[in-house]
Amino acid sequence: MIYEHAEIQIKPNTSAEFEAAVREAVPLFRRAKGCLSMRIDRVIERENTYLLVIGWKTLENHTVDFRGSEDFTAWRALVGGFFAVPPRVEHLANALTGF
């Protein structure tokens, strides 16, 4: 499994609307090929910043299957208008689990 980690900075004073749009998008991820989990966390120290963490079976499930789908287009339509800057997206592989 790999994790997609996206840092999302949104426009000021749009947190409630952004979070509502993300909730609306959850079914898009639930039905995505290879999507194992999805969560979004608000960064406490940096107002208007969120971390989206999605577990994928393979890197290609994200970069090819999801990004090439109509659901990706729908995701961006729901949340893209809130972005202050383009999200910073990285992919992570677990190197160590301590617990």
Secondary structure, 3 states (H helix, E strand, C coil): CEEEEEEEEECCCCHHHHHHHHHHHHHHHHCCCCEEEEEEEECCCCCCEEEEEEEECCHHHHHHHHCCCHHHHHHHHHHHHHECCCCEEEEECCCCCCC
